[in-house]
Amino acid sequence: MIYELRNYTMRPGRRDELIALFEREFVEPQEAVGIRVTGTFRDPDAPDTFPWVRAFPDMESRRASLEAFYGGPVWRAHRDAANATMESSDDVLLLRPAGPEFQVSERPPVGAAEAPPSSYVATVYHVTDGFAGLFARAAAPVLAEAGVPPVACFETEPAQNTFPRLPVRTGVKVFVWFARFDTPEAEREVDLPMLEPCLTAAPVRLRLRPTARSSLR
């Protein structure tokens, strides 16, 4: 699978406007053309952002699916309203699995208003070669012992962007892992000093609260 971790910068105060439009108009039409809308979130530390994840079987399927969706009638009908809420949509990491993948739940129907109580935390590391193996050998057992097992792990997909109309971040090598907590109050960090020699920048930690229709719950 190929994943995108997308993190849009919103115009101030307009995040929930986009989420409402997205959950009403954009989920099923994307999935109808082969895109798996994996998770949609609010970040309590960054209220003017919209982080979300989608997935494709492979890079060629990604190209075909994105051409179908962004060239189709649903996007044409609602793109102006969506774009009006955003300052930027270019913070996109193109990723491939480097460990467990997400286990998704059945998505609530259009109109669902109650978000699940769970919380996800995504940690983004900028890394050197071979980091995924080090993480699996040295960090994953420590996290499991601490009760924070990774529910999904990814690394940079180096293939050329097959849909250049939507830019992705280039020139970066990242490793991203996700933890799930039953409630935000249960969130905790685990010190992983064995990873520090292989990091090329300070880690970025995203606290993610699923939206009402997220398949990650």
N, C-alpha and C positions, 0 to 999 in steps of 0.2 A: 504494500500500500504506500501511497504518497500522501503526505499530510501537509496542510498549510496551517500555521499558527498566525492568525491575522489579528492585529491590534490597531483599530482605527482611532485617530484623534478626532474628537467631536467638537463642534462649535459649542461654546459654553451653554450648559443646561439642556442640550438636545439629545443626550444619549437615550433616554427612555422613549423619545419620539421615534428614533430609528429602530430600537428594539421592538416596539409595537408594530411598526411597518414590516420589519423583517419577519417576525413570527407570524404575521397575518398573510403576507404575500410571497415571501421568498424561500420558505423552507421546502414545501412540497414541489414547487417548480424546479428547484435545483435537484432534488432527489429523483424527479421524473427523468432527468437527463443523465443520471448516473453519478451524481455528486452525493456523498454522504455528509450531511450536516451533523457533525459529531457533537459539538458542544457550543453553547452560547452563554456568555457570562457578563456580570458586572464586576468591576474591580473596585472595592470600597476605598482603596487608597488613591484611585485615579478616577474620579467621577465623570470626567470628560473623555473617557475612552470606552471602546466596545471591543473586548477581546472575544474571538471565537475560533473554532477549529473546524475544518472540513477535510475530507479524504477522498481519494481516487484510487482505482485499482493499479494504475501505472501512469507514466508521463504521457503516453499517447492518448489514453482515455481522458486524462486531465485536459489535454488540448481540445478534444472533440466535445467534451461536456461543457467546458467554458465557452467555446464558440456557440454551442447550442443555447446556453442560458443567456449569455450577454448579447447574442444576436436575436433573441426571441422576444415575443410580445410582452411577457410579464416585466422583464427589465425595461423595455422601452416605455411601458406604461408608468412605471414607478421610479425610474432612475433619477429624474429631476428632484423628486421629493426626497429620495435617499441622499443624493449628493448634496442637497442643501443643508443637511444636518452635519456634514463632515468637513473638517479642515484638511485631513490627509488620510489616505487608505494605503500608504506605501510601506508601512511597517509589517512586513510579511516574511516569515521564515519558512522556507521549503524544506521539508523534513522526511526522513524515512525511519522505519522502526529500528531500534537498537536495543530491544528488550521486549517486555510485555506491551501489548497494545490495549487500547481502551475496550472495556466491556460496557456497551451502551444499554440503556433501558428503553422501554417503549415510550414514545413521545406522547405527552398529553395533546388533546385536540386543539384546533384553533379556538381561541377565546379563553383558554386556561389562564388564570390570573395568579394562582398561588405558586410561588417559587419553592423548590425543595429547601429543607434546612441545611443541607450539606454544604461543604466548602472544598474547593480544590486549590492546591498551591502548585504552581509551575515554577521550577527553578531553571533558569537559563544560564548555562556555563559557556564561556568562550574558551576553547580548548585546543590542545595540541593533538597530533595524530596518536591513535591508540587509546584515547580516553575512554571509549565505550567499554573496552575490555577491563580497564582498571576499575571503572565504576562497578561493573558486574562482579568482579573478584573481591574488591576491598570495601566498597561502600554499600552495595545492596544488602549484604548480610548484616551490617551494622544497623541499617535502617529497619530491616525486618525485626531485628532483636529489640529495637526501640519502639516497635509498634507503628512504624511509618513506612510500610513497604511501598515501593514505587508501583503505581497502577499502570503506568505507561512510560516508556523511555524512547527518545528519538535522537537522531543526529542529522546534521546537514545532508540534504540530498544535493549532490554536486552537479546533476544533469542540467543542461541548458534549459532555461525557462521556455516551455513550449507554447506559452500564451503571453507574449511580451506586452500585450495591451494592458495587462495587470503586472506591474513590476514586483519583483521579490528582492530581498536583500542579498547582495552579492559580496564576495570578498570576505565572508565570515565563515568560521567553522565553529558550530555550536553543538552542545549536547543539552537536551531538555528532558527533565523528568517531572512527573506529576505525582502528587500524593493526594489522597482523598480523606476528608475528615467528616464525621457525622454532623458536626456543628462547627461554626467558626470558633467557638470557645475552646474546642478541642485541638485547634491548630498548634503545632509546635515545630521547632527547628531542632535538627540533630547536627552536632559538630562533626565535620568530616575532614579533618586536617590532612589526611592522606591524599586528598585530591589537589591541594593547593599548588604543588609544584607543576601541575599540568594545566593550570588556568592562566589565560593570557589577559584577563580583565576581571574586574569584580563581578561576582554573580548577580543576576537580577532575579528577584523573587516576586512573582505575581500572585496575589491572593484573589481567587476567582469564585464568585458566587453564581451558581447556575440560574439562568432565567427560567421563567415559567414553563417554556416548551423545550428546554435543553434535553438532549438524550443522555447527557452525563448528569446524573442526579445524586 
